Amino acid sequence: MGSNEDKKMSFIGHLEELRHRLIVCVIAIAIGVAVACVFQEKLFNILMRPLTTAMGPGGKMIFTGLTEAFFVYLKTDLLAGAIFAMPVIMYEMWCFIAPGLYTKERRFILPLVLLSSVFFVGGVLFAYFIMLPFAFKYLLSFRSDVIQALPSMKEYFSLASILLLAFGLVFELPLVLTLLGRLGLVTPSFLGKNRKYAILLIFIAAAIITPTPDAVNQCLMAFPLMILYEVGILGVRIFGKKKKKVQP
């Protein structure tokens, strides 16, 4: 009975800790949103720059509903707030995982938070400066003398925000692999032997995530992921769980 009660309390304790960390994340995002509201218009202009640049001089977006512009600006604040709060979110996530790690492994929490934030921001910047311009250039190539592009704010924001967040998350691949290696779930040899299957899955993911069906944009997504996979193998080799030597 005592054992079951201890397990129940332990489970409830984990739920309480999760609730506390989620509250901290929500507060951090709310602060980020408050800061974003001050620079709302500038942030949206920065967000739409890949499209307006691809459209050329005079390129503009439209909104087709009376409340569309208001809600798009609000969503822009939420997106910026989430990105601003990412270091706090990463810290809370790793701290929630920390009790399952050994004491000597917990000293890596702050480096993991830093690296997680750097990889996420790196993915967002890659999408913004490389992926989005190429994608929009391709999509706008269907314009002609009788066909004019009139993208709406809502449509653009949905596409751009999904791509930015998707790239930010997939760039966490090396850290995910390293964590799995630290837990003993994968090894460098396992990842190396299954590299061909990983590459196949990477190209499938690239085909799903990228908004255009052409091979160039899909390769722009797949090649960085292949490099990140190799970085992940290196991370597992360095920080992965070591096999205990059997004493003769």
Contacts in CASP RR format, 6 or more apart in sequence:
PFRMAT RR
TARGET T0000
AUTHOR 0000-0000-0000
METHOD contacts of the structure
MODEL  1
MGSNEDKKMSFIGHLEELRHRLIVCVIAIAIGVAVACVFQEKLFNILMRP
LTTAMGPGGKMIFTGLTEAFFVYLKTDLLAGAIFAMPVIMYEMWCFIAPG
LYTKERRFILPLVLLSSVFFVGGVLFAYFIMLPFAFKYLLSFRSDVIQAL
PSMKEYFSLASILLLAFGLVFELPLVLTLLGRLGLVTPSFLGKNRKYAIL
LIFIAAAIITPTPDAVNQCLMAFPLMILYEVGILGVRIFGKKKKKVQP
17 96 0 8 1.000
18 96 0 8 1.000
21 92 0 8 1.000
21 93 0 8 1.000
21 95 0 8 1.000
21 96 0 8 1.000
22 92 0 8 1.000
24 88 0 8 1.000
24 92 0 8 1.000
25 85 0 8 1.000
25 88 0 8 1.000
25 89 0 8 1.000
25 92 0 8 1.000
28 85 0 8 1.000
28 88 0 8 1.000
28 89 0 8 1.000
29 78 0 8 1.000
29 81 0 8 1.000
29 82 0 8 1.000
29 85 0 8 1.000
29 89 0 8 1.000
31 81 0 8 1.000
31 84 0 8 1.000
31 85 0 8 1.000
32 80 0 8 1.000
32 81 0 8 1.000
32 84 0 8 1.000
32 85 0 8 1.000
33 77 0 8 1.000
33 78 0 8 1.000
33 80 0 8 1.000
33 81 0 8 1.000
35 80 0 8 1.000
35 81 0 8 1.000
35 84 0 8 1.000
36 43 0 8 1.000
36 76 0 8 1.000
36 77 0 8 1.000
36 78 0 8 1.000
36 80 0 8 1.000
36 81 0 8 1.000
36 84 0 8 1.000
37 77 0 8 1.000
40 73 0 8 1.000
40 76 0 8 1.000
40 77 0 8 1.000
41 73 0 8 1.000
43 76 0 8 1.000
43 77 0 8 1.000
43 80 0 8 1.000
44 72 0 8 1.000
44 73 0 8 1.000
44 76 0 8 1.000
47 76 0 8 1.000
47 79 0 8 1.000
47 157 0 8 1.000
47 160 0 8 1.000
48 61 0 8 1.000
48 153 0 8 1.000
48 156 0 8 1.000
48 160 0 8 1.000
50 128 0 8 1.000
50 132 0 8 1.000
50 133 0 8 1.000
50 136 0 8 1.000
50 160 0 8 1.000
51 61 0 8 1.000
51 132 0 8 1.000
51 136 0 8 1.000
51 151 0 8 1.000
51 156 0 8 1.000
51 160 0 8 1.000
52 58 0 8 1.000
52 59 0 8 1.000
52 60 0 8 1.000
52 61 0 8 1.000
53 133 0 8 1.000
54 133 0 8 1.000
54 136 0 8 1.000
54 137 0 8 1.000
54 140 0 8 1.000
55 136 0 8 1.000
55 140 0 8 1.000
55 149 0 8 1.000
61 151 0 8 1.000
61 152 0 8 1.000
61 153 0 8 1.000
61 156 0 8 1.000
62 150 0 8 1.000
62 151 0 8 1.000
62 152 0 8 1.000
62 153 0 8 1.000
63 69 0 8 1.000
63 72 0 8 1.000
63 152 0 8 1.000
63 153 0 8 1.000
63 154 0 8 1.000
64 152 0 8 1.000
64 154 0 8 1.000
68 152 0 8 1.000
68 153 0 8 1.000
68 154 0 8 1.000
69 153 0 8 1.000
71 154 0 8 1.000
72 153 0 8 1.000
72 154 0 8 1.000
72 157 0 8 1.000
75 157 0 8 1.000
75 161 0 8 1.000
76 157 0 8 1.000
79 161 0 8 1.000
79 164 0 8 1.000
79 165 0 8 1.000
82 89 0 8 1.000
83 121 0 8 1.000
83 124 0 8 1.000
86 117 0 8 1.000
86 120 0 8 1.000
86 121 0 8 1.000
87 113 0 8 1.000
87 114 0 8 1.000
87 117 0 8 1.000
90 112 0 8 1.000
90 113 0 8 1.000
90 116 0 8 1.000
90 117 0 8 1.000
90 120 0 8 1.000
91 109 0 8 1.000
91 113 0 8 1.000
93 116 0 8 1.000
94 109 0 8 1.000
94 112 0 8 1.000
94 113 0 8 1.000
94 116 0 8 1.000
95 109 0 8 1.000
98 106 0 8 1.000
98 109 0 8 1.000
101 182 0 8 1.000
105 182 0 8 1.000
108 239 0 8 1.000
112 175 0 8 1.000
115 175 0 8 1.000
116 172 0 8 1.000
116 175 0 8 1.000
119 168 0 8 1.000
119 171 0 8 1.000
119 172 0 8 1.000
119 174 0 8 1.000
119 175 0 8 1.000
120 168 0 8 1.000
120 169 0 8 1.000
120 171 0 8 1.000
120 172 0 8 1.000
121 168 0 8 1.000
122 168 0 8 1.000
122 171 0 8 1.000
123 167 0 8 1.000
123 168 0 8 1.000
123 170 0 8 1.000
123 171 0 8 1.000
124 164 0 8 1.000
124 165 0 8 1.000
124 167 0 8 1.000
124 168 0 8 1.000
126 167 0 8 1.000
126 171 0 8 1.000
126 224 0 8 1.000
127 163 0 8 1.000
127 164 0 8 1.000
127 166 0 8 1.000
127 167 0 8 1.000
127 168 0 8 1.000
128 164 0 8 1.000
130 220 0 8 1.000
131 163 0 8 1.000
131 167 0 8 1.000
131 210 0 8 1.000
131 217 0 8 1.000
131 220 0 8 1.000
131 221 0 8 1.000
132 160 0 8 1.000
132 163 0 8 1.000
134 216 0 8 1.000
134 217 0 8 1.000
134 220 0 8 1.000
135 163 0 8 1.000
135 210 0 8 1.000
135 211 0 8 1.000
135 212 0 8 1.000
135 217 0 8 1.000
138 212 0 8 1.000
138 214 0 8 1.000
138 216 0 8 1.000
138 217 0 8 1.000
139 211 0 8 1.000
139 212 0 8 1.000
140 149 0 8 1.000
143 149 0 8 1.000
159 211 0 8 1.000
163 209 0 8 1.000
163 211 0 8 1.000
166 209 0 8 1.000
167 209 0 8 1.000
167 221 0 8 1.000
170 205 0 8 1.000
170 209 0 8 1.000
170 225 0 8 1.000
170 228 0 8 1.000
171 224 0 8 1.000
171 228 0 8 1.000
173 225 0 8 1.000
173 228 0 8 1.000
173 229 0 8 1.000
173 232 0 8 1.000
174 228 0 8 1.000
174 229 0 8 1.000
174 231 0 8 1.000
174 232 0 8 1.000
174 235 0 8 1.000
175 232 0 8 1.000
177 186 0 8 1.000
177 191 0 8 1.000
177 229 0 8 1.000
177 232 0 8 1.000
177 233 0 8 1.000
177 235 0 8 1.000
177 236 0 8 1.000
178 232 0 8 1.000
178 235 0 8 1.000
178 236 0 8 1.000
178 239 0 8 1.000
178 240 0 8 1.000
180 186 0 8 1.000
180 236 0 8 1.000
181 187 0 8 1.000
181 236 0 8 1.000
181 239 0 8 1.000
181 240 0 8 1.000
181 241 0 8 1.000
182 236 0 8 1.000
182 239 0 8 1.000
182 240 0 8 1.000
182 241 0 8 1.000
183 241 0 8 1.000
184 240 0 8 1.000
184 241 0 8 1.000
186 236 0 8 1.000
187 236 0 8 1.000
187 240 0 8 1.000
188 233 0 8 1.000
188 236 0 8 1.000
188 237 0 8 1.000
191 198 0 8 1.000
191 229 0 8 1.000
191 232 0 8 1.000
191 233 0 8 1.000
191 236 0 8 1.000
192 233 0 8 1.000
195 229 0 8 1.000
198 229 0 8 1.000
199 222 0 8 1.000
199 226 0 8 1.000
199 229 0 8 1.000
202 222 0 8 1.000
202 225 0 8 1.000
202 226 0 8 1.000
202 229 0 8 1.000
203 218 0 8 1.000
203 222 0 8 1.000
205 221 0 8 1.000
205 222 0 8 1.000
205 225 0 8 1.000
206 218 0 8 1.000
206 219 0 8 1.000
206 221 0 8 1.000
206 222 0 8 1.000
206 225 0 8 1.000
207 213 0 8 1.000
207 218 0 8 1.000
209 221 0 8 1.000
210 217 0 8 1.000
210 218 0 8 1.000
210 220 0 8 1.000
210 221 0 8 1.000
211 217 0 8 1.000
212 218 0 8 1.000
END
